[in-house]
Amino acid sequence: MLTKPFKNILKKAGIPIYPKPLQNLRASRETELMNQFPLKDVCTSIGNSPKVAMEHYAITRQDSFSRAAGLANEYFLPVSWPVSGDSGHLPATSECGDSEPEHGI
């Protein structure tokens, strides 16, 4: 098989050896291809089904979270709370009333 010679190459090169290196390479490449091409086309070229690809090879990518966070910042900006006056701040405690609630809680 290829795993042992591949691990020897990594060892000689001083590259850390991860568990199942060839499977990890396949998963990384399949994930990259899924970002560029339709899933069915990727699976046809790799040789597995979309179900197998999604269950065993698709990797969650950090850049997806970063892009989502950027969209969140764009669409969910901080809200300006409506308050009396034009000061743009929440009323101070004295303006809200700082006495105990009437129901005694």
NORJO-V681925 format. One record per helix or strand. SS is the DSSP state (2 for helix, 1 for strand). FROM is the first residue (numbers start at 0). TO is the last residue. Records with the same first field share a line. If there is no record, write none. Layout:
SS->FROM-TO + FROM-TO
This chain:
2->2-12 + 20-33 + 38-45 + 49-56 + 61-74 + 92-95
